[in-house]
């Protein structure tokens, strides 16, 4: 018996299955939460079995829901390949580009994407900026065209292309006692109260590796969930931190002191990443070429 569900219902279901949240799916699809709930209710009635189960405040796919999620992604894959073939025939006159990036990339990715969109106005571009965990989940499910990361996943089969430098510098309030000093030893820096991103952050791991290589541990005063929160805490005199130099591009010179710490800046890279089994569309390849030609070095 044929089930008469809609493509939109499948799109909503897939977004909930991927994000694990009705709220996040609503935001991603620019729909109200009641609309999302109503469409899932209709889809569940059409299918005839529960697709989600709630345990505490979290929702999980049922066995039937997991099977439908796999089938839905297979359908979307077929549609993506069809869209890719259309894009190839159209060249770069039409098409879609779906990017996903970790939060720090928001300091440069929108500008580069905007320049690309001006060059190719017929292309529909989208950029989702989120945390590393969500980016890795999206890579695992092969959902977007390209991913911008400061640290490529080591346990996934992906194609990795370095696109620009990502130096990590030490920030302090402009009136900090170490501002203006030359070659500040790492031991001296380690004694300062540090403001750090959450565990698992690529930037944090790079900082801790540098200090650990000298047998030092950091005096972590506070963990904060965003670069913006860290910058405000630095300016409030709560401690020092180390962030991507890209995080300073929108601030006037002198608002922060960049300390001359031994071993800093830590030289890292930004990478464009996509699953090894995915064939880049004409549009995605064009954007990757654009990044390599135009991203600051």
N, C-alpha and C positions, 0 to 999 in steps of 0.2 A: 504494500500500500504506500502511495507516495505521500510524503509529509509536505505541507504547503507552508514552510517557513520562508522568511525573507533573507536576503543577503545582509541587510542592515541588522537583523536579529543575530545572525552569525557573527557579524563584526563586533557587536556589543558583547556577546557571549565570550568571544576570543579575548577581548580586552580585559574582561573580568577574570578570566582564567589565567591570563598572563600576569596581571598586576596583583591578583588576590584581593581585590577591593572594588566594591561598587562605586565608592567615592572617587578613587583614582581613575577608573574607567570612564566615569561621567566627565571628569575634567579633561581627560585625554581626547574624548570624542566631542567635547563641547555640547554635552547634553545635560539636562537636569537629572538629578538622581531619581525622581519619580518616574521619568520617562524610561530610564534604564531598567528600573525595577519592573515596570509594566511590560516592557518588551521581553524581559527574561521570564516573567510569569507566563506570557503568551507562548513563548518558545517551549517552556516546560510542559505546558498543556498539550501542545502539538506533538512533542516527542513522547509524552506519556509516562516519563520517569523523572525523578529528581536529578538535577544536574549538579547542584551544590548542597553541601551540608555545613551547618554552622557549629563550631566547637568553641565555646566561650565567645570572644569577640571576633574570631577569625573564621573565614570561610574556606572550604576545601572542595575540590572536585570529587564527585562520586565516581565510581568505576565507569558508569555510563557517561558521565561528564568528561572524564579523561579521554574516553574513546571518541566522543564528539569533538573535543578540542583538537585531537590529532587529525580527524577528518576535515575539520574546518581549516586547519593550516595547510593541509594538502590542497584544498580547493583554492585558498588564497595563493598558494604557490603556482597553480595552473594559471590563475588570473594574472599574476605578476609576470609569468613568462609570456603570456599573450600581450600584456602591456609593453613588455620589453621589445617584442617583435614589431609592434606598432611604432615604438620610439625609434627603432633602427630604421624603419622606412621613412619616418618623418625627420630623421637626423636630429638636430638640436632645436627644432622649431617648437616641438611639443614634448611633453613627458613629465615625469615626477622624480623628485629627489627627496629621499627620506633619510635624515641624519639624526644620530643620537650622540650625545656628548656628556661627559662628566661635568660637574658644576663649574670647575675652574676654567674650562674651555669657553664658558660664556663671555670671558673677557676678550676673546678674539674671533670666535666662530661666527657670531651674527654679522660682524663687519665683512668678513670674507664671503659669507653666504650672500650678503646683500650685494656685493660687487659682482658675484657670479650671476645673481638674478637680474641685475641691470644689463649684463652682457647677453643673457638669454632670457628675455622677458616672457617667452611662451612657456617656460618650464615652471611647474608648480613645485615650490620648495617648502619643506617643513623641517624644523629643528626641535628636538626634545632634549632638554637639559635636565639631568637627574643625577642620582648618586651612582656610585660604581656598581653596587649590587644590582640595580635595575638594568644598567647597561649590559652587564655580564649575562643576565637572564635573557635579555633581548637577543644578544649574540647567540646564545645557546638555542634559541628558537628561530633564528634566522629571519628576524622581523623587519630590519631596516637595511638600507643600502650600504651605509658607511657609519663607522663609529669612531669618535675622536677621544683618545685616551692618553693619559700620561704614563701609563704602565700597561703594556699588552698582557692579556691573560696567558699564564704559562701552561695551563692544563687544558687548553682548547686548541683545536686544529684551525688556525686562522692565518690569513695573509696580513703581514704587518709592513707598513710603509712609513718611515720617518718623514715628517713633513716640516717641522720647524724646531728650533731650540727652545728649551724650557728651563732656564736657569733658576735655581732655588736660592733666594737671598734671605739674610737675617734682617728682620724689621724691629725697630724700637721706636719709642716716642722721640720726637726731635730733641728733647732736653735730657735724654738718657745719659748717664755718666760715661758710657762707652762710645757715644756718638763722636765721631771725628778721630778716634784712636786708630792707629794702624796695626794690622796683623794681630788682632786680639786672639790669644790662645784659646783652643777649644775647652781646656779645663776651666778657664775663666768664664766662658760662655755657659758651660754646663752648670755653673753655680747660680746663674740667674734663674728667676722663676719663668717657666716656659708655658706658653699657651699653645695647645696642640689640637690638631684635628682628631677625629675619632680613630680608634684602632682599625687598621686595615686600609687607611688612607695611603695612597702611593707616596705622597709628599712626606707624610710622617715616617714611613718606613725608610725612605732615603735619608732623612735627618738622623734617625736612630742608628742606621748602619754606619754613618760617618763617625758618630761619637763612640759607638761600640768598637769600631776599628782601632780606637785609641784607648780602649779600656774604660770609657767614661759612660755614665748614665745621666739622663737629663733630670732636672728638678722640675717635674711637670706640676704646675700649679692648677691648671684648669684644662678640661677638654671642651671644645666648642664644635658645633656641627656645621659651621660654614666659614668661608674665608672672610665674609663681611663681618661676622661676629668677632672673629679673631682680630681684624683690623681695628674695630672699635675698642676692643679690650686693650690692645697695644697703645692706642692713643690715650686711653684712660689711665695708663701707667700701671696696669696690672701685671705686666711682664713683657717678655720678648717672644718672637716667633720666627718661623722661616716659612715663606710662601713662594709660589711661582712669581717671578718678576712680572708676569702678565697681569697679576692681581693689582698692580700699581698703575696701570696705563691710564686710568681715568682720574688719577689723583694729581693735584698740582705738585711740582717739585718742592721738596722741603717739608711736605706734610708729615712724612715719615723719615726717620734716620735709617739708612741702610748700613748696617755695621760691617766693618772689614774683618770678618772672622777668618781664621786660618782654615783652609779647606772649602771656603765659600767663595763664589757661588758653587753649588753642586750642579754639575752640568748634566741635564737630562734632556729628553726629547718629547715632543708631541708626536703621536702616531695616528695614522688612519688605518683602521682595522676592519676586516670583513671575514666571514666564514670561508674556509678554504674551498668548500663545495659550492659556493655561490658564484655564478657568472655575473660580473658587473654589467649593468645596463650601459648603453651608450652615454646616458646622462651622468651616471655615477662615475664612469671612467673619465668623462670630461671634467667633472668637478675635482677628481683626484689629481688630474693633470694641472688643473687651475691652482690647486693648493701648492703643488710642487713648484710652480712657477711664481706664485705671488705671496706665499706665506713668508713673513719676515724671518731672516736667518740670524 
